[in-house]
Amino acid sequence: MSNIRFPAPVRLIKHSQENVIATAWDAVEFLRRWPARRGNAYRRALQHCLDALDGMLSPKKAYASFTAAAREAGILG
């Protein structure tokens, strides 16, 4: 369940600290410590990552939502 891998790792940079997110579970853990505004993109990413963990959504879709939220937050590396 927790090893639902993204198609590619996502590199995030927050306050000059780098995080690499490789799985839907890693993404959920990072989303719980989200460093930016929790708007629609954030909520969509969280729901899509949880759905991927439950097998209801593809890891590719969760990845796309997560990277979109990170891009909106300005932390996509």
C-alpha positions, 0 to 999 in steps of 0.5 A: 500500500505505501509503496505506490511509486510515482512515475518519477521522483518529485524534487521539492525545495523549501527554505533551501532544503530539498525533499525528494518525493517518490511515492504516494505515501511520501506525498501524503506525509509531505502534504501534512506539513505543507509549507504554503496555502492549502487551496484547491490544488493542495486539496486535490493533491491530497485526495488523489494521493490518498485515492492512489494508496487505496487503489482507486486512482492511478499513481500517474494521476496522483503524481500530476496533482501533486506536482501541480500543487507543488508548482502552485506553491512555488516549491517544485525543484 
